[in-house]
Amino acid sequence: MKFESELAAEIGKEAKNISKDQVLNHIFGYAISNDVTAPQYFHEDGW
């Protein structure tokens, strides 16, 4: 298994085709997350 710590951004409202200046207005908060990858369970076709 492979473990990776990541910074996750929680989106607070719907957005589509917004400018870079508007991005921070749509973020509700941040969290630390743990991404666990278990390649032994991957299907050989990639799913």
PQR file with spaces between the fields and no chain letter, atoms N, CA, C, O and H, PARSE charges and radii, in Angstrom:
ATOM       1  N    MET     1       0.839   -1.183    0.000 -0.4000 1.5000
ATOM       2  CA   MET     1       0.000    0.000    0.000 -0.0000 2.0000
ATOM       3  C    MET     1       0.881    1.244    0.000  0.5500 1.7000
ATOM       4  O    MET     1       2.024    1.230    0.458 -0.5500 1.4000
ATOM       5  N    LYS     2       0.321    2.289   -0.518 -0.4000 1.5000
ATOM       6  CA   LYS     2       1.024    3.571   -0.599 -0.0000 2.0000
ATOM       7  C    LYS     2       0.156    4.629    0.073  0.5500 1.7000
ATOM       8  O    LYS     2      -1.031    4.745   -0.231 -0.5500 1.4000
ATOM       9  H    LYS     2      -0.607    2.301   -0.890  0.4000 1.0000
ATOM      10  N    PHE     3       0.739    5.394    0.978 -0.4000 1.5000
ATOM      11  CA   PHE     3       0.007    6.436    1.697 -0.0000 2.0000
ATOM      12  C    PHE     3       0.535    7.801    1.287  0.5500 1.7000
ATOM      13  O    PHE     3       1.746    7.995    1.181 -0.5500 1.4000
ATOM      14  H    PHE     3       1.704    5.300    1.225  0.4000 1.0000
ATOM      15  N    GLU     4      -0.353    8.731    1.059 -0.4000 1.5000
ATOM      16  CA   GLU     4       0.026   10.099    0.705 -0.0000 2.0000
ATOM      17  C    GLU     4      -0.850   11.061    1.497  0.5500 1.7000
ATOM      18  O    GLU     4      -2.073   10.921    1.505 -0.5500 1.4000
ATOM      19  H    GLU     4      -1.337    8.574    1.145  0.4000 1.0000
ATOM      20  N    SER     5      -0.244   12.026    2.156 -0.4000 1.5000
ATOM      21  CA   SER     5      -1.045   13.067    2.797 -0.0000 2.0000
ATOM      22  C    SER     5      -1.260   14.183    1.779  0.5500 1.7000
ATOM      23  O    SER     5      -0.370   14.518    0.998 -0.5500 1.4000
ATOM      24  H    SER     5       0.749   12.140    2.149  0.4000 1.0000
ATOM      25  N    GLU     6      -2.445   14.738    1.810 -0.4000 1.5000
ATOM      26  CA   GLU     6      -2.828   15.750    0.819 -0.0000 2.0000
ATOM      27  C    GLU     6      -3.636   16.860    1.475  0.5500 1.7000
ATOM      28  O    GLU     6      -4.254   16.663    2.521 -0.5500 1.4000
ATOM      29  H    GLU     6      -3.169   14.466    2.444  0.4000 1.0000
ATOM      30  N    LEU     7      -3.622   18.011    0.853 -0.4000 1.5000
ATOM      31  CA   LEU     7      -4.476   19.114    1.263 -0.0000 2.0000
ATOM      32  C    LEU     7      -5.731   19.062    0.393  0.5500 1.7000
ATOM      33  O    LEU     7      -5.647   19.103   -0.835 -0.5500 1.4000
ATOM      34  H    LEU     7      -3.120   18.171    0.003  0.4000 1.0000
ATOM      35  N    ALA     8      -6.882   18.973    1.033 -0.4000 1.5000
ATOM      36  CA   ALA     8      -8.150   18.907    0.311 -0.0000 2.0000
ATOM      37  C    ALA     8      -8.876   20.244    0.446  0.5500 1.7000
ATOM      38  O    ALA     8      -8.910   20.833    1.526 -0.5500 1.4000
ATOM      39  H    ALA     8      -6.950   18.940    2.030  0.4000 1.0000
ATOM      40  N    ALA     9      -9.448   20.712   -0.643 -0.4000 1.5000
ATOM      41  CA   ALA     9     -10.271   21.926   -0.617 -0.0000 2.0000
ATOM      42  C    ALA     9     -11.728   21.502   -0.735  0.5500 1.7000
ATOM      43  O    ALA     9     -12.083   20.725   -1.620 -0.5500 1.4000
ATOM      44  H    ALA     9      -9.421   20.233   -1.521  0.4000 1.0000
ATOM      45  N    GLU    10     -12.568   22.011    0.155 -0.4000 1.5000
ATOM      46  CA   GLU    10     -13.992   21.699    0.111 -0.0000 2.0000
ATOM      47  C    GLU    10     -14.702   22.821   -0.631  0.5500 1.7000
ATOM      48  O    GLU    10     -14.611   23.991   -0.258 -0.5500 1.4000
ATOM      49  H    GLU    10     -12.280   22.642    0.874  0.4000 1.0000
ATOM      50  N    ILE    11     -15.409   22.442   -1.685 -0.4000 1.5000
ATOM      51  CA   ILE    11     -16.125   23.415   -2.509 -0.0000 2.0000
ATOM      52  C    ILE    11     -17.440   23.765   -1.816  0.5500 1.7000
ATOM      53  O    ILE    11     -18.195   22.876   -1.423 -0.5500 1.4000
ATOM      54  H    ILE    11     -15.483   21.492   -1.987  0.4000 1.0000
ATOM      55  N    GLY    12     -17.709   25.048   -1.668 -0.4000 1.5000
ATOM      56  CA   GLY    12     -18.874   25.495   -0.920 -0.0000 2.0000
ATOM      57  C    GLY    12     -20.107   25.811   -1.751  0.5500 1.7000
ATOM      58  O    GLY    12     -21.219   25.839   -1.225 -0.5500 1.4000
ATOM      59  H    GLY    12     -17.095   25.770   -1.987  0.4000 1.0000
ATOM      60  N    LYS    13     -19.920   26.049   -3.047 -0.4000 1.5000
ATOM      61  CA   LYS    13     -21.082   26.322   -3.894 -0.0000 2.0000
ATOM      62  C    LYS    13     -20.749   25.944   -5.326  0.5500 1.7000
ATOM      63  O    LYS    13     -19.582   25.873   -5.713 -0.5500 1.4000
ATOM      64  H    LYS    13     -19.016   26.026   -3.475  0.4000 1.0000
ATOM      65  N    GLU    14     -21.787   25.704   -6.099 -0.4000 1.5000
ATOM      66  CA   GLU    14     -21.588   25.284   -7.494 -0.0000 2.0000
ATOM      67  C    GLU    14     -20.851   26.347   -8.287  0.5500 1.7000
ATOM      68  O    GLU    14     -21.026   27.547   -8.072 -0.5500 1.4000
ATOM      69  H    GLU    14     -22.735   25.761   -5.785  0.4000 1.0000
ATOM      70  N    ALA    15     -20.027   25.878   -9.206 -0.4000 1.5000
ATOM      71  CA   ALA    15     -19.271   26.799  -10.048 -0.0000 2.0000
ATOM      72  C    ALA    15     -19.020   26.156  -11.401  0.5500 1.7000
ATOM      73  O    ALA    15     -18.834   24.944  -11.505 -0.5500 1.4000
ATOM      74  H    ALA    15     -19.885   24.903   -9.380  0.4000 1.0000
ATOM      75  N    LYS    16     -19.018   26.969  -12.409 -0.4000 1.5000
ATOM      76  CA   LYS    16     -18.716   26.491  -13.754 -0.0000 2.0000
ATOM      77  C    LYS    16     -18.166   27.667  -14.548  0.5500 1.7000
ATOM      78  O    LYS    16     -18.762   28.744  -14.571 -0.5500 1.4000
ATOM      79  H    LYS    16     -19.170   27.953  -12.324  0.4000 1.0000
ATOM      80  N    ASN    17     -17.032   27.455  -15.193 -0.4000 1.5000
ATOM      81  CA   ASN    17     -16.411   28.477  -16.039 -0.0000 2.0000
ATOM      82  C    ASN    17     -16.173   29.789  -15.290  0.5500 1.7000
ATOM      83  O    ASN    17     -16.477   30.867  -15.801 -0.5500 1.4000
ATOM      84  H    ASN    17     -16.548   26.581  -15.174  0.4000 1.0000
ATOM      85  N    ILE    18     -15.630   29.687  -14.079 -0.4000 1.5000
ATOM      86  CA   ILE    18     -15.343   30.903  -13.321 -0.0000 2.0000
ATOM      87  C    ILE    18     -13.904   31.353  -13.586  0.5500 1.7000
ATOM      88  O    ILE    18     -13.060   30.559  -14.002 -0.5500 1.4000
ATOM      89  H    ILE    18     -15.383   28.811  -13.664  0.4000 1.0000
ATOM      90  N    SER    19     -13.644   32.614  -13.343 -0.4000 1.5000
ATOM      91  CA   SER    19     -12.298   33.145  -13.551 -0.0000 2.0000
ATOM      92  C    SER    19     -11.415   32.805  -12.347  0.5500 1.7000
ATOM      93  O    SER    19     -11.919   32.433  -11.288 -0.5500 1.4000
ATOM      94  H    SER    19     -14.330   33.259  -13.005  0.4000 1.0000
ATOM      95  N    LYS    20     -10.120   32.934  -12.514 -0.4000 1.5000
ATOM      96  CA   LYS    20      -9.178   32.681  -11.419 -0.0000 2.0000
ATOM      97  C    LYS    20      -9.456   33.589  -10.233  0.5500 1.7000
ATOM      98  O    LYS    20      -9.242   33.199   -9.085 -0.5500 1.4000
ATOM      99  H    LYS    20      -9.711   33.237  -13.375  0.4000 1.0000
ATOM     100  N    ASP    21      -9.925   34.781  -10.500 -0.4000 1.5000
ATOM     101  CA   ASP    21     -10.219   35.737   -9.433 -0.0000 2.0000
ATOM     102  C    ASP    21     -11.416   35.313   -8.576  0.5500 1.7000
ATOM     103  O    ASP    21     -11.544   35.760   -7.437 -0.5500 1.4000
ATOM     104  H    ASP    21     -10.099   35.098  -11.432  0.4000 1.0000
ATOM     105  N    GLN    22     -12.282   34.465   -9.105 -0.4000 1.5000
ATOM     106  CA   GLN    22     -13.496   34.043   -8.395 -0.0000 2.0000
ATOM     107  C    GLN    22     -13.314   32.745   -7.607  0.5500 1.7000
ATOM     108  O    GLN    22     -14.186   32.385   -6.816 -0.5500 1.4000
ATOM     109  H    GLN    22     -12.177   34.101  -10.031  0.4000 1.0000
ATOM     110  N    VAL    23     -12.210   32.041   -7.803 -0.4000 1.5000
ATOM     111  CA   VAL    23     -12.033   30.718   -7.207 -0.0000 2.0000
ATOM     112  C    VAL    23     -12.172   30.739   -5.686  0.5500 1.7000
ATOM     113  O    VAL    23     -12.914   29.930   -5.129 -0.5500 1.4000
ATOM     114  H    VAL    23     -11.501   32.333   -8.445  0.4000 1.0000
ATOM     115  N    LEU    24     -11.488   31.630   -5.017 -0.4000 1.5000
ATOM     116  CA   LEU    24     -11.521   31.640   -3.554 -0.0000 2.0000
ATOM     117  C    LEU    24     -12.905   31.927   -2.985  0.5500 1.7000
ATOM     118  O    LEU    24     -13.177   31.582   -1.836 -0.5500 1.4000
ATOM     119  H    LEU    24     -10.886   32.287   -5.469  0.4000 1.0000
ATOM     120  N    ASN    25     -13.780   32.548   -3.759 -0.4000 1.5000
ATOM     121  CA   ASN    25     -15.155   32.801   -3.308 -0.0000 2.0000
ATOM     122  C    ASN    25     -15.982   31.522   -3.254  0.5500 1.7000
ATOM     123  O    ASN    25     -17.062   31.515   -2.662 -0.5500 1.4000
ATOM     124  H    ASN    25     -13.559   32.828   -4.693  0.4000 1.0000
ATOM     125  N    HIS    26     -15.497   30.437   -3.861 -0.4000 1.5000
ATOM     126  CA   HIS    26     -16.240   29.186   -3.930 -0.0000 2.0000
ATOM     127  C    HIS    26     -15.685   28.103   -3.012  0.5500 1.7000
ATOM     128  O    HIS    26     -16.233   27.002   -2.958 -0.5500 1.4000
ATOM     129  H    HIS    26     -14.620   30.442   -4.342  0.4000 1.0000
ATOM     130  N    ILE    27     -14.606   28.398   -2.290 -0.4000 1.5000
ATOM     131  CA   ILE    27     -14.015   27.411   -1.386 -0.0000 2.0000
ATOM     132  C    ILE    27     -14.597   27.594    0.002  0.5500 1.7000
ATOM     133  O    ILE    27     -14.534   28.681    0.576 -0.5500 1.4000
ATOM     134  H    ILE    27     -14.161   29.292   -2.334  0.4000 1.0000
ATOM     135  N    PHE    28     -15.172   26.508    0.546 -0.4000 1.5000
ATOM     136  CA   PHE    28     -15.778   26.532    1.876 -0.0000 2.0000
ATOM     137  C    PHE    28     -14.722   26.364    2.962  0.5500 1.7000
ATOM     138  O    PHE    28     -14.793   27.009    4.008 -0.5500 1.4000
ATOM     139  H    PHE    28     -15.223   25.625    0.081  0.4000 1.0000
ATOM     140  N    GLY    29     -13.747   25.500    2.714 -0.4000 1.5000
ATOM     141  CA   GLY    29     -12.718   25.260    3.724 -0.0000 2.0000
ATOM     142  C    GLY    29     -11.653   24.302    3.215  0.5500 1.7000
ATOM     143  O    GLY    29     -11.682   23.867    2.064 -0.5500 1.4000
ATOM     144  H    GLY    29     -13.690   24.975    1.864  0.4000 1.0000
ATOM     145  N    TYR    30     -10.718   23.984    4.092 -0.4000 1.5000
ATOM     146  CA   TYR    30      -9.607   23.098    3.758 -0.0000 2.0000
ATOM     147  C    TYR    30      -9.524   21.995    4.805  0.5500 1.7000
ATOM     148  O    TYR    30      -9.962   22.173    5.941 -0.5500 1.4000
ATOM     149  H    TYR    30     -10.695   24.337    5.027  0.4000 1.0000
ATOM     150  N    ALA    31      -8.966   20.865    4.418 -0.4000 1.5000
ATOM     151  CA   ALA    31      -8.771   19.750    5.343 -0.0000 2.0000
ATOM     152  C    ALA    31      -7.536   18.968    4.922  0.5500 1.7000
ATOM     153  O    ALA    31      -7.115   19.026    3.766 -0.5500 1.4000
ATOM     154  H    ALA    31      -8.610   20.720    3.495  0.4000 1.0000
ATOM     155  N    ILE    32      -6.968   18.248    5.858 -0.4000 1.5000
ATOM     156  CA   ILE    32      -5.875   17.336    5.558 -0.0000 2.0000
ATOM     157  C    ILE    32      -6.519   15.975    5.270  0.5500 1.7000
ATOM     158  O    ILE    32      -7.386   15.526    6.020 -0.5500 1.4000
ATOM     159  H    ILE    32      -7.310   18.201    6.796  0.4000 1.0000
ATOM     160  N    SER    33      -6.101   15.330    4.197 -0.4000 1.5000
ATOM     161  CA   SER    33      -6.667   14.029    3.861 -0.0000 2.0000
ATOM     162  C    SER    33      -5.548   13.008    3.697  0.5500 1.7000
ATOM     163  O    SER    33      -4.384   13.367    3.518 -0.5500 1.4000
ATOM     164  H    SER    33      -5.398   15.694    3.587  0.4000 1.0000
ATOM     165  N    ASN    34      -5.915   11.736    3.760 -0.4000 1.5000
ATOM     166  CA   ASN    34      -4.962   10.650    3.602 -0.0000 2.0000
ATOM     167  C    ASN    34      -5.407    9.806    2.415  0.5500 1.7000
ATOM     168  O    ASN    34      -6.448    9.150    2.467 -0.5500 1.4000
ATOM     169  H    ASN    34      -6.860   11.444    3.905  0.4000 1.0000
ATOM     170  N    ASP    35      -4.627    9.825    1.360 -0.4000 1.5000
ATOM     171  CA   ASP    35      -4.918    9.053    0.157 -0.0000 2.0000
ATOM     172  C    ASP    35      -4.200    7.708    0.281  0.5500 1.7000
ATOM     173  O    ASP    35      -2.972    7.655    0.354 -0.5500 1.4000
ATOM     174  H    ASP    35      -3.782   10.358    1.318  0.4000 1.0000
ATOM     175  N    VAL    36      -4.971    6.632    0.303 -0.4000 1.5000
ATOM     176  CA   VAL    36      -4.392    5.291    0.398 -0.0000 2.0000
ATOM     177  C    VAL    36      -4.583    4.599   -0.940  0.5500 1.7000
ATOM     178  O    VAL    36      -5.708    4.452   -1.418 -0.5500 1.4000
ATOM     179  H    VAL    36      -5.968    6.675    0.244  0.4000 1.0000
ATOM     180  N    THR    37      -3.484    4.177   -1.538 -0.4000 1.5000
ATOM     181  CA   THR    37      -3.532    3.466   -2.808 -0.0000 2.0000
ATOM     182  C    THR    37      -3.136    2.018   -2.554  0.5500 1.7000
ATOM     183  O    THR    37      -2.107    1.751   -1.933 -0.5500 1.4000
ATOM     184  H    THR    37      -2.570    4.296   -1.150  0.4000 1.0000
ATOM     185  N    ALA    38      -3.943    1.097   -3.028 -0.4000 1.5000
ATOM     186  CA   ALA    38      -3.669   -0.330   -2.873 -0.0000 2.0000
ATOM     187  C    ALA    38      -3.582   -0.957   -4.264  0.5500 1.7000
ATOM     188  O    ALA    38      -4.567   -1.522   -4.740 -0.5500 1.4000
ATOM     189  H    ALA    38      -4.779    1.314   -3.532  0.4000 1.0000
ATOM     190  N    PRO    39      -2.424   -0.869   -4.927 -0.5600 1.5000
ATOM     191  CA   PRO    39      -2.317   -1.341   -6.310  0.2800 2.0000
ATOM     192  C    PRO    39      -2.609   -2.825   -6.485  0.5500 1.7000
ATOM     193  O    PRO    39      -2.942   -3.253   -7.590 -0.5500 1.4000
ATOM     194  N    GLN    40      -2.495   -3.615   -5.435 -0.4000 1.5000
ATOM     195  CA   GLN    40      -2.786   -5.040   -5.566 -0.0000 2.0000
ATOM     196  C    GLN    40      -4.259   -5.296   -5.856  0.5500 1.7000
ATOM     197  O    GLN    40      -4.622   -6.398   -6.268 -0.5500 1.4000
ATOM     198  H    GLN    40      -2.224   -3.267   -4.537  0.4000 1.0000
ATOM     199  N    TYR    41      -5.119   -4.290   -5.648 -0.4000 1.5000
ATOM     200  CA   TYR    41      -6.544   -4.431   -5.920 -0.0000 2.0000
ATOM     201  C    TYR    41      -6.965   -3.801   -7.249  0.5500 1.7000
ATOM     202  O    TYR    41      -8.142   -3.858   -7.605 -0.5500 1.4000
ATOM     203  H    TYR    41      -4.824   -3.395   -5.313  0.4000 1.0000
ATOM     204  N    PHE    42      -6.027   -3.203   -7.987 -0.4000 1.5000
ATOM     205  CA   PHE    42      -6.349   -2.581   -9.272 -0.0000 2.0000
ATOM     206  C    PHE    42      -6.651   -3.659  -10.314  0.5500 1.7000
ATOM     207  O    PHE    42      -6.024   -4.718  -10.321 -0.5500 1.4000
ATOM     208  H    PHE    42      -5.071   -3.157   -7.697  0.4000 1.0000
ATOM     209  N    HIS    43      -7.589   -3.388  -11.166 -0.4000 1.5000
ATOM     210  CA   HIS    43      -7.876   -4.266  -12.306 -0.0000 2.0000
ATOM     211  C    HIS    43      -6.812   -4.000  -13.355  0.5500 1.7000
ATOM     212  O    HIS    43      -6.383   -2.856  -13.502 -0.5500 1.4000
ATOM     213  H    HIS    43      -8.098   -2.527  -11.160  0.4000 1.0000
ATOM     214  N    GLU    44      -6.378   -4.994  -14.076 -0.4000 1.5000
ATOM     215  CA   GLU    44      -5.306   -4.807  -15.053 -0.0000 2.0000
ATOM     216  C    GLU    44      -5.676   -3.830  -16.171  0.5500 1.7000
ATOM     217  O    GLU    44      -4.795   -3.307  -16.853 -0.5500 1.4000
ATOM     218  H    GLU    44      -6.727   -5.924  -13.956  0.4000 1.0000
ATOM     219  N    ASP    45      -6.992   -3.581  -16.364 -0.4000 1.5000
ATOM     220  CA   ASP    45      -7.416   -2.598  -17.372 -0.0000 2.0000
ATOM     221  C    ASP    45      -7.423   -1.175  -16.802  0.5500 1.7000
ATOM     222  O    ASP    45      -7.716   -0.221  -17.523 -0.5500 1.4000
ATOM     223  H    ASP    45      -7.707   -4.006  -15.810  0.4000 1.0000
ATOM     224  N    GLY    46      -7.103   -1.032  -15.523 -0.4000 1.5000
ATOM     225  CA   GLY    46      -6.997    0.299  -14.941 -0.0000 2.0000
ATOM     226  C    GLY    46      -8.188    0.763  -14.149  0.5500 1.7000
ATOM     227  O    GLY    46      -8.212    1.921  -13.731 -0.5500 1.4000
ATOM     228  H    GLY    46      -6.865   -1.807  -14.938  0.4000 1.0000
ATOM     229  N    TRP    47      -9.183   -0.074  -13.918 -0.4000 1.5000
ATOM     230  CA   TRP    47     -10.336    0.351  -13.122 -0.0000 2.0000
ATOM     231  C    TRP    47     -10.575   -0.587  -11.986  0.5500 1.7000
ATOM     232  O    TRP    47     -11.507   -0.387  -11.207 -0.5500 1.4000
ATOM     233  H    TRP    47      -9.163   -1.015  -14.258  0.4000 1.0000
